[in-house]
Amino acid sequence: MGRFFEFVGNHPWLVTALVMTVVALLINESRRHLLGFKEVSPNEAVRLMNREEAVVLDVREDGEYKEGHIINARHIPVGVLESRCNELESLKEKPLIVYCRTGQRAAKASAILQRQGFKSVYKLNGGIMAWTGANMPVSKG
């Protein structure tokens, strides 16, 4: 035990970096748990769509949606999602994959959907940018 304290005394910056890394990991994991929705990669999203008939929801603005979106994605901008949740009422028991450009608006939309009683909400990690970066198909118009 004495060697441990000797190491800490001789390498305070290393120990500080280790503690900060552990704290950051704990915060990230607790945040993910508290949000109530899961994040999925593009490959995991495709698996959910194929095996569990997941529905995809694009929460970007109209112009962004028209520039390119995931095939068969439903479109409800995050700004009007709460008032239009009734359009998704029949999907409450199905897996729902939510995405935007990079993930910020999708996180907000996922939280809204969780509060509205949707059972399986997934946020596409990295949004449409990650989707296209993984060479997944998009539909335009």
Phi, psi and chi 1 to 4 in degrees:
 res  aa     phi    psi   chi1   chi2   chi3   chi4
   1 MET       -  -31.7 -167.9   67.8  159.0      -
   2 GLY   -63.7  -33.7      -      -      -      -
   3 ARG   -69.6  -31.9  -59.9 -162.5   87.2 -160.3
   4 PHE   -62.4  -48.8  172.4   75.0      -      -
   5 PHE   -66.3  -33.0  -69.3  116.4      -      -
   6 GLU   -64.4  -43.4 -179.9 -177.2  -17.6      -
   7 PHE   -61.8  -46.5  178.8   83.7      -      -
   8 VAL   -59.6  -42.7  170.5      -      -      -
   9 GLY   -66.9  -34.8      -      -      -      -
  10 ASN   -83.5  -20.2  -69.2  -25.5      -      -
  11 HIS  -133.9   61.8  -55.4  -73.9      -      -
  12 PRO   -64.0  -34.1   22.6  -31.7      -      -
  13 TRP   -68.6  -38.8  -65.5  109.6      -      -
  14 LEU   -63.7  -44.7  -93.2  172.2      -      -
  15 VAL   -65.8  -41.6  173.6      -      -      -
  16 THR   -61.2  -44.0  -58.3      -      -      -
  17 ALA   -62.3  -40.7      -      -      -      -
  18 LEU   -63.3  -47.1  173.6   65.3      -      -
  19 VAL   -61.8  -43.5  168.8      -      -      -
  20 MET   -64.0  -38.8  -69.4  175.9   64.1      -
  21 THR   -64.6  -44.7  -57.7      -      -      -
  22 VAL   -63.6  -42.4  169.1      -      -      -
  23 VAL   -63.5  -43.4  167.7      -      -      -
  24 ALA   -61.7  -41.5      -      -      -      -
  25 LEU   -63.5  -42.9  -72.8  170.9      -      -
  26 LEU   -64.6  -41.6  -70.0  172.3      -      -
  27 ILE   -63.3  -45.2  -71.4  171.2      -      -
  28 ASN   -61.2  -45.3 -171.1   42.5      -      -
  29 GLU   -67.0  -40.3  -73.1  -57.1  -48.5      -
  30 SER   -69.1  -37.0   63.2      -      -      -
  31 ARG   -61.8  -45.3 -178.4 -174.5   63.2   95.6
  32 ARG   -61.6  -40.3 -173.4 -180.0  -51.3  179.2
  33 HIS   -68.3  -40.4  179.0   71.3      -      -
  34 LEU   -72.1  -28.9  -69.1  173.4      -      -
  35 LEU   -66.1  -32.8  -71.6  175.4      -      -
  36 GLY    88.8   -1.7      -      -      -      -
  37 PHE  -125.7  159.8   56.5   84.0      -      -
  38 LYS  -103.0  154.7  -57.8  170.2 -165.8   86.0
  39 GLU  -103.0  139.9  -68.1 -176.2  -28.9      -
  40 VAL  -128.7  150.3  -67.0      -      -      -
  41 SER   -80.5  166.7   69.1      -      -      -
  42 PRO   -54.7  -41.7  -30.3   38.3      -      -
  43 ASN   -64.9  -40.6  -70.5  -28.0      -      -
  44 GLU   -65.9  -36.0  -68.1  167.9  -42.8      -
  45 ALA   -63.8  -42.7      -      -      -      -
  46 VAL   -62.0  -41.7  169.1      -      -      -
  47 ARG   -60.6  -44.2 -174.9 -170.0   61.6   75.0
  48 LEU   -62.9  -39.7  -76.1  167.7      -      -
  49 MET   -66.0  -41.8  -72.2 -175.6  -92.4      -
  50 ASN   -78.1  -41.4  -69.1  -24.2      -      -
  51 ARG   -94.7  -29.2  -66.7 -171.1 -177.5  157.7
  52 GLU  -119.7   10.6  -61.3 -178.1   33.1      -
  53 GLU    53.3   43.1  -62.1  179.3   18.8      -
  54 ALA   -64.5  145.3      -      -      -      -
  55 VAL   -99.7  140.8  176.5      -      -      -
  56 VAL  -105.2  133.6 -179.8      -      -      -
  57 LEU  -122.7  119.8  177.5   64.5      -      -
  58 ASP   -94.3  121.6 -172.8  -40.2      -      -
  59 VAL  -108.3   17.8  -64.9      -      -      -
  60 ARG   -79.9  174.5  -60.8  175.8  -62.2  157.1
  61 GLU   -74.5  164.4  -63.7  -59.1  -41.4      -
  62 ASP   -54.6  -46.5  -66.0  -22.8      -      -
  63 GLY   -62.5  -39.9      -      -      -      -
  64 GLU   -65.2  -40.5  -66.3  173.5  -68.6      -
  65 TYR   -62.0  -43.1  179.5   80.1      -      -
  66 LYS   -67.6  -27.1  -71.0  175.9 -175.9  170.1
  67 GLU   -67.8  -24.5  -71.7  175.1    6.2      -
  68 GLY   157.7  132.5      -      -      -      -
  69 HIS  -144.2  164.5   56.1  -87.3      -      -
  70 ILE   -65.2  137.3  -64.4  173.9      -      -
  71 ILE   -56.6  134.1  -62.8  169.0      -      -
  72 ASN    67.0   16.1  -63.6  -34.8      -      -
  73 ALA   -72.0  138.5      -      -      -      -
  74 ARG   -81.1  152.7  -65.9 -179.2 -177.8 -132.2
  75 HIS  -126.6  115.6  177.2 -124.1      -      -
  76 ILE  -140.3  110.8  -58.1  176.3      -      -
  77 PRO   -58.4  144.6  -24.2   34.5      -      -
  78 VAL   -58.7  -31.2   70.3      -      -      -
  79 GLY   -64.8  -23.3      -      -      -      -
  80 VAL  -116.8    9.6  -64.0      -      -      -
  81 LEU   -60.7  -45.8 -178.2   59.7      -      -
  82 GLU   -59.8  -40.1  -78.4 -167.6   84.9      -
  83 SER   -77.2  -16.7   63.7      -      -      -
  84 ARG  -112.3   11.5  -68.6  179.1   56.1 -171.5
  85 CYS   -57.6  -28.5  -96.3      -      -      -
  86 ASN   -60.2  -24.7   60.4  -30.4      -      -
  87 GLU   -67.6  -19.4  -64.7  173.9   31.1      -
  88 LEU  -106.5    5.5  -56.0  170.7      -      -
  89 GLU   -52.2  -40.2 -167.0   69.0   29.1      -
  90 SER   -71.1   -7.7   63.7      -      -      -
  91 LEU  -102.5    8.1  -55.1  173.2      -      -
  92 LYS   -59.1  -28.3  -79.8 -165.6  169.9 -177.6
  93 GLU   -94.3   -9.2  -58.8  -60.2  -39.8      -
  94 LYS   -91.3  154.5  -74.6 -170.8  167.6 -114.9
  95 PRO   -64.4  138.2  -17.7   28.4      -      -
  96 LEU  -127.3  119.7 -169.2   60.0      -      -
  97 ILE  -102.0  120.2  -58.6  167.5      -      -
  98 VAL  -109.2  136.0 -176.7      -      -      -
  99 TYR  -146.8  159.3   76.8   94.3      -      -
 100 CYS  -136.3 -146.4   61.5      -      -      -
 101 ARG   -74.4  -52.5 -175.9  170.7 -175.1  -87.8
 102 THR  -125.0  -16.4   59.5      -      -      -
 103 GLY   128.9  -14.8      -      -      -      -
 104 GLN   -68.4  -50.3  -62.4  -60.0  -44.7      -
 105 ARG   -68.4  -33.0  -69.9  174.0  -76.4  179.3
 106 ALA   -64.7  -35.0      -      -      -      -
 107 ALA   -63.9  -43.3      -      -      -      -
 108 LYS   -64.0  -44.5  179.1  179.4  177.6 -177.7
 109 ALA   -64.3  -40.0      -      -      -      -
 110 SER   -62.5  -40.6  -64.6      -      -      -
 111 ALA   -63.9  -40.2      -      -      -      -
 112 ILE   -61.8  -46.0  -69.6  168.5      -      -
 113 LEU   -64.1  -38.7  -67.5  165.2      -      -
 114 GLN   -59.6  -46.0  -75.2  -75.1  145.8      -
 115 ARG   -63.9  -28.7  -75.7 -166.0  -52.7  -90.9
 116 GLN   -83.0   -1.9  -64.5  -68.7  -31.7      -
 117 GLY    99.7   11.6      -      -      -      -
 118 PHE   -72.8  133.3  -72.4   81.3      -      -
 119 LYS   -79.6  -44.8  -56.5  -70.1 -177.8 -145.5
 120 SER  -124.5   88.8  -61.2      -      -      -
 121 VAL  -105.2  129.9  179.2      -      -      -
 122 TYR  -124.6  136.9  -61.1   87.3      -      -
 123 LYS  -100.9  128.7 -179.6 -179.1   86.4   70.0
 124 LEU   -71.6  111.3  180.0   60.6      -      -
 125 ASN   -64.9  118.9 -163.5   10.9      -      -
 126 GLY    90.2   -4.5      -      -      -      -
 127 GLY    60.8 -155.2      -      -      -      -
 128 ILE   -65.2  -24.7 -167.0   76.0      -      -
 129 MET   -64.6  -42.8  -60.0  -65.4  -73.5      -
 130 ALA   -68.6  -37.3      -      -      -      -
 131 TRP   -61.0  -51.7 -177.1  -93.8      -      -
 132 THR   -69.7  -31.5   56.3      -      -      -
 133 GLY   -64.7  -25.1      -      -      -      -
 134 ALA   -91.8   11.2      -      -      -      -
 135 ASN    60.2   35.3  -65.2  -43.7      -      -
 136 MET   -86.2  151.8  -60.1  -67.4 -173.0      -
 137 PRO   -72.6  148.2   26.6  -34.2      -      -
 138 VAL  -129.2  156.1  -66.0      -      -      -
 139 SER  -113.4  141.8  178.5      -      -      -
 140 LYS  -113.7  151.1  -63.6 -168.2  178.5 -158.7
 141 GLY   102.7      -      -      -      -      -
